[in-house]
Amino acid sequence: MNGSTVERQLSTVEFENVVKHVFRGSAESYGDELTAFWINDHIKKARDGCHEFDALLEEKLQEPPSLDVLDLCCGWGEFVVNFRKRGIKCYGIDISDTIYHGLVLARENSIPSSFINGDVYSLPFKSDFFDVVYSFSALEHIERPQELLKQIYRVIKPGGSLFLTFPNPLYPIDGHTFLWFVPYLPHRLAEKYVKLRKKRRATDHWDVWYHKRRHVNTWAKRAGFTEIGVYPPNRFWGRRSRQMHQFTIKHFILKIADFFNINISKYWNITSDMIFLIMAKS
């Protein structure tokens, strides 16, 4: 699990060309800032993997000898390829056609395809199959999360875990557009606002729903899950936030919290842009 930086590196030459080709012309519709962020984000994930997930596996699961992992709503499949390269049996599913871009990255690294283009409301896996289901910043794109959580519960083995991350609805900046106060707006009004600000084309569908943590907890418990805890410690989401937004006051708050050994990720306020939950299937 603790491979060196060199071992983690993937060949991304062809993949980078695919990313840049896909986003060619996006700047005219969405602006240079968003386009550059999307390109760099995909390339970075392909090169570096998902280090926060590594930490979850290492700290919470004590590195079991064999894991079956599902990356739910895997997008371009960078995390799946990284995990496969490191010997973790990871599968990816997404309803979007962008999943096929992961095949390029898998081919470059001589990794067998483990991607499925399918509906997450009806997961094409047998019950009690996965040790871990992981969903990074995908729940906000799910209009009916209650149905999804029931499906996730079905495919997780007894004793398995769900690692779930989604945007904090109290955080004032939308991470998909970088616009202020979008998370506070009703869905239809938010859609009109992001299109007015030209962060989405007029023909685009605004598929972002800001779910409250207590609602997600309720839906998960109804599905059968029990909450293990809130993750991560300050060091992670503070680092991520510094990469996205340079807020001096946030850095100050994080330093104070670290000094007094306070995990402020337990307190949902405007300082945290993401919510991290770990759920268990007993």
BELBELWO-V359373 format. One record per pair of residues at least 6 apart in sequence whose C-alpha atoms are under 8 Angstrom apart, sorted by the first residue. I is the first residue (numbers start at 1). J is the second residue. D is the distance in Angstrom with one decimal. If there is no record, write none. Layout:
i=I j=J d=D
i=I j=J d=D
This chain:
i=1 j=54 d=7.3
i=1 j=58 d=7.5
i=1 j=63 d=7.4
i=1 j=86 d=7.3
i=8 j=47 d=7.3
i=8 j=48 d=6.5
i=8 j=49 d=7.5
i=8 j=82 d=7.4
i=8 j=86 d=7.8
i=9 j=47 d=5.4
i=9 j=48 d=6.6
i=10 j=46 d=6.8
i=10 j=47 d=5.5
i=10 j=82 d=7.8
i=10 j=109 d=6.9
i=11 j=47 d=7.8
i=11 j=105 d=7.7
i=11 j=108 d=6.3
i=11 j=109 d=6.5
i=12 j=43 d=7.6
i=12 j=46 d=7.0
i=12 j=47 d=7.1
i=12 j=105 d=6.8
i=12 j=108 d=7.4
i=14 j=104 d=7.3
i=14 j=105 d=7.7
i=14 j=108 d=7.6
i=15 j=43 d=7.9
i=15 j=101 d=7.7
i=15 j=104 d=6.2
i=15 j=105 d=5.7
i=16 j=43 d=6.3
i=18 j=101 d=7.5
i=19 j=39 d=6.2
i=19 j=42 d=7.3
i=19 j=43 d=7.7
i=20 j=39 d=6.5
i=23 j=35 d=6.9
i=23 j=39 d=7.2
i=26 j=32 d=8.0
i=26 j=35 d=6.0
i=27 j=33 d=7.9
i=27 j=34 d=7.6
i=27 j=35 d=5.6
i=29 j=198 d=6.8
i=29 j=199 d=7.2
i=29 j=200 d=7.1
i=29 j=201 d=6.5
i=30 j=198 d=6.1
i=30 j=199 d=4.9
i=30 j=200 d=6.3
i=30 j=201 d=7.7
i=31 j=199 d=7.4
i=34 j=177 d=6.9
i=34 j=178 d=8.0
i=42 j=76 d=7.7
i=42 j=78 d=7.5
i=45 j=78 d=5.9
i=45 j=79 d=6.9
i=46 j=78 d=4.8
i=46 j=79 d=7.1
i=46 j=81 d=8.0
i=46 j=82 d=7.2
i=46 j=105 d=7.9
i=48 j=82 d=8.0
i=49 j=78 d=6.8
i=49 j=79 d=5.5
i=49 j=82 d=5.5
i=49 j=83 d=7.7
i=50 j=79 d=6.1
i=50 j=82 d=8.0
i=52 j=236 d=7.4
i=57 j=63 d=6.4
i=66 j=88 d=7.2
i=66 j=89 d=7.8
i=67 j=88 d=6.2
i=67 j=89 d=6.2
i=67 j=130 d=7.7
i=67 j=131 d=5.9
i=67 j=132 d=7.4
i=68 j=88 d=7.2
i=68 j=89 d=5.1
i=68 j=90 d=6.0
i=68 j=91 d=7.9
i=68 j=129 d=7.5
i=68 j=130 d=5.0
i=68 j=131 d=5.3
i=68 j=132 d=6.6
i=69 j=88 d=7.4
i=69 j=89 d=6.1
i=69 j=90 d=4.5
i=69 j=91 d=6.2
i=69 j=130 d=5.7
i=69 j=131 d=6.1
i=69 j=132 d=4.8
i=69 j=133 d=5.8
i=69 j=134 d=7.4
i=70 j=90 d=5.6
i=70 j=91 d=4.9
i=70 j=92 d=5.8
i=70 j=93 d=7.6
i=70 j=130 d=6.8
i=70 j=132 d=6.4
i=70 j=133 d=4.7
i=70 j=134 d=6.1
i=71 j=79 d=7.7
i=71 j=80 d=6.7
i=71 j=90 d=7.0
i=71 j=91 d=6.0
i=71 j=92 d=4.8
i=71 j=93 d=6.6
i=71 j=133 d=6.2
i=71 j=134 d=5.1
i=71 j=135 d=6.0
i=72 j=92 d=6.2
i=72 j=93 d=5.6
i=72 j=94 d=6.8
i=72 j=120 d=7.6
i=72 j=133 d=6.8
i=72 j=134 d=6.0
i=72 j=135 d=5.1
i=72 j=136 d=7.9
i=72 j=138 d=7.8
i=73 j=92 d=7.2
i=73 j=93 d=5.6
i=73 j=94 d=4.4
i=73 j=95 d=7.3
i=73 j=120 d=7.6
i=73 j=135 d=6.7
i=73 j=138 d=6.2
i=74 j=80 d=7.5
i=74 j=92 d=5.4
i=74 j=93 d=5.8
i=74 j=94 d=5.7
i=74 j=99 d=7.1
i=74 j=135 d=7.7
i=75 j=93 d=8.0
i=75 j=94 d=6.1
i=75 j=96 d=7.2
i=75 j=98 d=6.1
i=75 j=99 d=5.4
i=76 j=98 d=5.5
i=76 j=99 d=4.8
i=76 j=100 d=7.1
i=76 j=101 d=5.5
i=76 j=102 d=5.0
i=77 j=92 d=6.6
i=77 j=99 d=6.1
i=77 j=101 d=7.4
i=77 j=102 d=4.5
i=77 j=103 d=7.9
i=77 j=115 d=7.7
i=78 j=102 d=6.4
i=78 j=105 d=7.4
i=80 j=90 d=5.6
i=80 j=91 d=6.2
i=80 j=92 d=6.1
i=80 j=114 d=7.9
i=81 j=90 d=7.9
i=81 j=102 d=7.5
i=81 j=105 d=7.0
i=81 j=106 d=5.8
i=81 j=111 d=7.3
i=83 j=89 d=7.2
i=83 j=90 d=6.2
i=84 j=90 d=5.9
i=84 j=111 d=7.1
i=85 j=109 d=7.7
i=85 j=111 d=7.1
i=90 j=114 d=7.3
i=91 j=114 d=5.1
i=91 j=115 d=6.0
i=91 j=116 d=7.9
i=92 j=114 d=6.3
i=92 j=115 d=4.8
i=92 j=116 d=6.2
i=93 j=99 d=7.6
i=93 j=115 d=5.8
i=93 j=116 d=4.7
i=93 j=117 d=5.8
i=93 j=118 d=6.3
i=93 j=120 d=7.5
i=94 j=116 d=6.7
i=94 j=117 d=5.3
i=94 j=118 d=5.8
i=94 j=119 d=7.0
i=94 j=120 d=7.1
i=95 j=117 d=5.3
i=95 j=118 d=4.9
i=95 j=119 d=5.5
i=95 j=120 d=7.1
i=96 j=117 d=7.0
i=97 j=117 d=7.2
i=99 j=115 d=7.1
i=99 j=116 d=7.9
i=99 j=117 d=6.8
i=100 j=115 d=7.9
i=102 j=115 d=7.8
i=103 j=113 d=6.5
i=103 j=115 d=7.8
i=106 j=112 d=6.8
i=106 j=113 d=6.5
i=107 j=113 d=8.0
i=118 j=124 d=7.6
i=120 j=148 d=6.6
i=120 j=151 d=7.8
i=121 j=147 d=6.3
i=121 j=148 d=5.3
i=121 j=151 d=6.6
i=122 j=151 d=6.7
i=123 j=151 d=6.5
i=123 j=152 d=7.9
i=123 j=155 d=7.9
i=125 j=155 d=6.6
i=126 j=155 d=6.3
i=127 j=154 d=5.3
i=127 j=155 d=4.3
i=127 j=156 d=6.9
i=127 j=157 d=7.6
i=128 j=154 d=6.3
i=128 j=155 d=4.7
i=128 j=156 d=4.7
i=128 j=157 d=3.9
i=128 j=158 d=6.8
i=129 j=155 d=5.3
i=129 j=156 d=5.7
i=129 j=157 d=5.6
i=130 j=155 d=6.1
i=130 j=156 d=4.7
i=130 j=157 d=5.6
i=130 j=160 d=7.2
i=131 j=156 d=6.0
i=131 j=157 d=5.7
i=131 j=159 d=7.7
i=131 j=160 d=4.6
i=131 j=161 d=6.5
i=132 j=156 d=6.7
i=132 j=160 d=5.8
i=132 j=161 d=5.0
i=132 j=162 d=5.8
i=132 j=163 d=7.5
i=133 j=152 d=7.2
i=133 j=156 d=7.0
i=133 j=161 d=6.5
i=133 j=162 d=4.9
i=133 j=163 d=6.4
i=134 j=162 d=5.9
i=134 j=163 d=4.8
i=134 j=164 d=6.1
i=135 j=162 d=8.0
i=135 j=163 d=6.3
i=135 j=164 d=5.2
i=135 j=165 d=6.3
i=136 j=164 d=6.3
i=136 j=165 d=5.1
i=136 j=166 d=6.8
i=137 j=164 d=7.9
i=137 j=165 d=5.4
i=137 j=166 d=4.6
i=137 j=167 d=6.8
i=138 j=165 d=7.6
i=138 j=166 d=6.6
i=139 j=145 d=6.9
i=139 j=164 d=8.0
i=139 j=165 d=7.4
i=139 j=166 d=5.8
i=140 j=166 d=6.2
i=140 j=167 d=7.0
i=140 j=207 d=7.8
i=140 j=208 d=5.3
i=140 j=209 d=4.8
i=140 j=210 d=5.7
i=140 j=211 d=6.6
i=141 j=207 d=5.4
i=141 j=208 d=4.9
i=141 j=209 d=6.2
i=142 j=207 d=7.7
i=142 j=208 d=7.6
i=142 j=209 d=7.2
i=143 j=207 d=7.8
i=143 j=209 d=6.8
i=145 j=216 d=7.9
i=145 j=219 d=7.7
i=146 j=219 d=5.5
i=146 j=220 d=7.4
i=146 j=223 d=7.7
i=149 j=219 d=7.2
i=149 j=220 d=6.1
i=149 j=223 d=6.3
i=150 j=220 d=7.7
i=150 j=223 d=5.0
i=150 j=224 d=8.0
i=153 j=223 d=6.6
i=153 j=224 d=7.0
i=153 j=225 d=7.2
i=153 j=281 d=7.0
i=156 j=281 d=7.1
i=157 j=281 d=7.2
i=158 j=281 d=5.4
i=158 j=282 d=5.4
i=159 j=280 d=6.6
i=159 j=281 d=5.3
i=159 j=282 d=5.2
i=160 j=280 d=6.0
i=160 j=281 d=5.6
i=160 j=282 d=7.6
i=161 j=278 d=6.9
i=161 j=279 d=5.7
i=161 j=280 d=4.5
i=161 j=281 d=6.2
i=162 j=278 d=5.8
i=162 j=279 d=5.0
i=162 j=280 d=6.2
i=163 j=276 d=7.5
i=163 j=277 d=6.1
i=163 j=278 d=4.8
i=163 j=279 d=6.6
i=164 j=276 d=5.9
i=164 j=277 d=5.2
i=164 j=278 d=6.3
i=164 j=279 d=7.8
i=165 j=274 d=6.7
i=165 j=275 d=5.5
i=165 j=276 d=4.6
i=165 j=277 d=6.3
i=166 j=274 d=5.7
i=166 j=275 d=5.4
i=166 j=276 d=6.9
i=167 j=175 d=7.9
i=167 j=210 d=6.8
i=167 j=211 d=7.9
i=167 j=273 d=5.9
i=167 j=274 d=4.4
i=167 j=275 d=5.9
i=168 j=210 d=7.3
i=168 j=211 d=7.8
i=168 j=212 d=7.3
i=168 j=213 d=7.7
i=168 j=268 d=7.6
i=168 j=272 d=6.8
i=168 j=273 d=5.3
i=168 j=274 d=4.9
i=168 j=275 d=5.5
i=169 j=183 d=5.5
i=169 j=184 d=7.0
i=169 j=210 d=5.4
i=169 j=211 d=6.6
i=169 j=212 d=6.2
i=170 j=183 d=7.1
i=170 j=184 d=7.4
i=170 j=268 d=7.4
i=170 j=269 d=6.0
i=170 j=270 d=5.6
i=170 j=273 d=8.0
i=171 j=183 d=7.2
i=171 j=269 d=6.9
i=171 j=270 d=4.4
i=171 j=271 d=6.8
i=171 j=272 d=6.4
i=171 j=273 d=5.3
i=172 j=180 d=5.6
i=172 j=181 d=4.8
i=172 j=182 d=7.0
i=172 j=183 d=6.3
i=172 j=184 d=7.2
i=172 j=270 d=6.6
i=173 j=179 d=5.6
i=173 j=180 d=4.4
i=173 j=181 d=5.8
i=173 j=182 d=6.6
i=173 j=183 d=6.9
i=173 j=273 d=7.9
i=174 j=180 d=6.4
i=174 j=181 d=7.2
i=174 j=182 d=5.8
i=174 j=183 d=6.0
i=177 j=194 d=7.5
i=177 j=199 d=6.0
i=179 j=194 d=7.8
i=182 j=190 d=5.8
i=182 j=193 d=7.9
i=182 j=194 d=8.0
i=183 j=190 d=7.8
i=183 j=210 d=6.3
i=187 j=208 d=7.7
i=187 j=209 d=6.8
i=191 j=205 d=7.7
i=191 j=206 d=5.4
i=194 j=200 d=6.0
i=195 j=201 d=6.0
i=195 j=202 d=6.0
i=200 j=206 d=7.9
i=213 j=275 d=7.4
i=217 j=227 d=7.6
i=220 j=226 d=7.5
i=220 j=279 d=7.9
i=221 j=227 d=7.9
i=224 j=281 d=6.9
i=225 j=279 d=5.9
i=225 j=280 d=5.4
i=225 j=281 d=5.2
i=225 j=282 d=7.3
i=226 j=279 d=5.5
i=226 j=280 d=5.3
i=226 j=281 d=6.6
i=226 j=282 d=7.5
i=227 j=277 d=7.4
i=227 j=278 d=6.1
i=227 j=279 d=4.4
i=227 j=280 d=6.2
i=228 j=277 d=7.8
i=228 j=278 d=5.4
i=228 j=279 d=5.4
i=228 j=280 d=6.4
i=229 j=277 d=6.2
i=229 j=278 d=5.6
i=229 j=279 d=7.4
i=230 j=265 d=7.1
i=230 j=266 d=6.4
i=230 j=275 d=7.9
i=230 j=276 d=5.8
i=230 j=277 d=4.9
i=230 j=278 d=6.4
i=231 j=265 d=7.0
i=231 j=275 d=7.8
i=231 j=276 d=5.0
i=231 j=277 d=5.9
i=231 j=278 d=7.1
i=232 j=265 d=6.9
i=232 j=276 d=6.5
i=233 j=263 d=5.7
i=233 j=264 d=7.8
i=233 j=265 d=6.6
i=234 j=254 d=6.6
i=234 j=257 d=7.7
i=234 j=258 d=7.1
i=234 j=263 d=6.0
i=234 j=264 d=6.7
i=234 j=265 d=6.5
i=237 j=272 d=7.2
i=237 j=273 d=7.9
i=237 j=274 d=7.4
i=238 j=251 d=7.3
i=238 j=254 d=6.8
i=241 j=273 d=7.3
i=242 j=251 d=7.8
i=250 j=271 d=6.2
i=257 j=263 d=6.8
i=257 j=264 d=6.8
i=265 j=272 d=7.0
i=265 j=275 d=7.8
